[in-house]
Amino acid sequence: MADDPQNTPGNGPEDKPEGAPGTATGSERKGEAGKGAEGDQANAVKTERAAREAAEKRASEAEQEAARLRRSNAATKGTDLDALRAEVRAEFTEALVRAELRAAAAGRLRDPADALALLDVSSLAGPGGDIDAAAVAAAVDQLVKDKPYLAVAETDPASSWGDVGAGPRDTAEPEPATPLDRLRRAYAA
């Protein structure tokens, strides 16, 4: 069987698909009457035409779908670009409002970051992205009024240092003459 030319690879019916040129169909193998080489060729041409028409139809549908998707993408790209611009503008405006809020709270609050944490930053910006400095100052004032423990303690600068023990005294006691007098004074007090 190994020397048989019918069983070599590429010559057997299992190696060629059904209906491929050069392969015999079941009716040819049996020697069906009325069909010869011309009938098989006509069937192959019809099959090839049908396959070609189906492939052209699929290609046409794919091209139409691609064109529809291109139009759809072109329509949404402008919207996406505008949305991206609006998002960047909102982020930039929020950063500016935060900076303005820190500057307004710098001298009024112990920690200016408290103003950022406790106030609504988005309400302090105008519709066009303008920052309303009066609204920022009013918001910091309201925060100080509502939570006075956050405010910087207002004290007299002279009394803020306290008595550090330096400088002349009003009543100066004479220095004890001996160390024993010093101890007596210390225990007497």
C-alpha positions in Angstrom: 0.0 0.0 0.0 2.9 2.4 0.6 3.9 2.0 -3.1 0.4 2.6 -4.3 0.2 5.9 -6.2 -3.4 6.4 -5.0 -2.5 6.5 -1.3 0.4 9.1 -1.5 -0.2 12.4 0.3 -2.0 14.9 -1.9 -3.6 12.2 -4.1 -6.2 10.8 -1.8 -9.8 12.1 -1.6 -9.3 13.0 2.1 -6.6 15.6 1.2 -8.8 17.6 -1.2 -12.1 19.3 -0.2 -15.3 18.2 -1.8 -16.0 20.1 -5.0 -12.4 21.3 -5.4 -11.1 21.2 -9.0 -9.5 17.8 -9.7 -11.6 15.9 -7.2 -14.3 13.6 -8.2 -17.8 13.9 -6.7 -19.8 10.9 -5.6 -21.8 10.9 -8.8 -18.7 10.9 -10.9 -17.2 8.0 -9.0 -20.2 6.0 -9.7 -20.2 6.9 -13.3 -23.6 8.6 -13.3 -25.1 8.7 -16.8 -25.7 12.1 -18.5 -23.0 14.0 -16.6 -19.6 14.3 -17.9 -16.7 16.7 -17.6 -18.8 19.5 -19.1 -21.6 19.1 -16.4 -19.0 19.2 -13.6 -17.4 22.3 -15.1 -20.7 24.1 -15.3 -21.5 23.2 -11.7 -18.1 24.5 -10.6 -18.6 27.8 -12.5 -22.1 28.2 -10.9 -20.6 27.5 -7.5 -17.8 29.9 -8.1 -20.2 32.6 -9.2 -22.4 32.2 -6.2 -19.4 32.3 -3.9 -18.1 35.4 -5.6 -21.4 37.2 -5.4 -21.7 36.3 -1.7 -18.2 37.6 -1.1 -18.9 40.8 -3.0 -22.1 41.3 -1.1 -20.3 40.8 2.3 -17.5 43.3 1.1 -20.1 45.9 0.1 -21.9 45.5 3.4 -18.6 45.8 5.3 -17.7 49.0 3.3 -21.2 50.5 4.1 -20.7 49.7 7.8 -17.2 51.2 7.8 -18.5 54.4 6.2 -21.4 54.6 8.8 -18.9 54.1 11.6 -16.6 56.8 10.2 -19.5 59.3 10.0 -20.5 58.4 13.5 -17.0 58.8 14.8 -16.6 62.2 13.0 -19.9 63.4 14.6 -18.8 62.4 18.1 -15.2 63.7 17.9 -16.3 67.3 18.1 -18.4 66.6 21.1 -15.6 64.7 22.8 -13.2 67.6 22.2 -15.6 70.1 23.6 -16.2 67.9 26.7 -12.5 67.5 27.1 -12.0 71.3 27.0 -14.8 71.8 29.5 -13.3 69.3 31.8 -9.8 70.9 31.6 -11.4 74.3 32.1 -13.3 73.1 35.2 -10.1 71.6 36.7 -8.1 74.8 36.1 -10.9 77.0 37.6 -11.0 74.8 40.6 -7.3 75.1 41.1 -7.5 78.9 40.8 -10.4 79.0 43.4 -8.4 76.8 45.8 -5.4 79.2 45.5 -7.6 82.2 46.1 -9.2 80.6 49.1 -5.8 79.7 50.6 -4.7 83.3 50.1 -7.9 84.7 51.7 -7.6 82.3 54.7 -3.9 82.8 55.2 -4.1 85.6 57.8 -7.5 84.6 59.2 -7.2 80.9 60.0 -4.6 78.9 61.9 -4.4 76.4 59.0 -5.6 77.7 55.6 -6.1 74.0 54.5 -9.1 74.0 56.8 -10.8 76.4 54.5 -10.2 74.0 51.6 -11.6 71.1 53.5 -14.6 72.8 54.9 -15.8 75.0 52.1 -17.4 74.1 48.8 -14.9 75.1 46.2 -17.2 74.7 43.2 -19.7 77.2 44.5 -17.1 80.0 44.6 -16.5 80.1 40.8 -18.6 82.0 38.4 -20.3 80.4 35.4 -17.5 81.4 33.0 -14.7 80.3 35.3 -14.3 83.7 36.8 -13.4 83.8 40.5 -15.6 86.0 42.7 -13.1 87.4 45.3 -16.0 88.9 47.3 -17.6 85.5 47.6 -14.4 83.9 48.6 -13.9 86.5 51.4 -17.5 86.1 52.5 -17.1 82.3 52.7 -13.9 82.7 54.9 -15.8 85.2 57.1 -18.7 82.8 57.5 -16.3 80.0 58.3 -14.6 82.1 61.0 -18.0 83.0 62.4 -19.3 79.4 62.4 -16.1 77.8 63.7 -14.2 80.5 65.8 -11.8 77.9 67.1 -10.2 77.7 63.6 -9.4 81.5 63.6 -6.1 82.9 64.6 -6.2 84.1 68.2 -6.1 87.9 68.2 -3.8 89.0 71.0 -1.7 92.0 72.0 1.7 91.5 70.4 3.5 92.9 73.6 1.6 90.5 75.9 2.0 87.6 73.6 5.7 87.1 74.7 4.9 87.0 78.4 7.4 87.6 81.2 10.7 86.0 80.2 12.5 87.2 83.4 14.8 89.7 81.7 15.1 93.4 82.4 15.1 95.6 85.5 12.8 94.7 88.4 10.8 97.2 90.5 11.8 95.7 93.9 15.3 94.5 94.0 16.3 92.6 97.2 19.8 92.9 98.4 22.1 90.0 97.7 22.6 87.8 100.7 26.0 88.2 102.3 26.7 84.5 102.9 25.5 81.3 101.3 23.9 80.4 104.6 21.8 83.6 104.4 20.8 82.6 100.9 19.5 79.2 102.2 17.6 80.8 105.0 15.9 83.1 102.6 15.0 80.2 100.3 13.4 78.1 103.1 11.7 81.1 104.6 9.7 81.9 101.5 
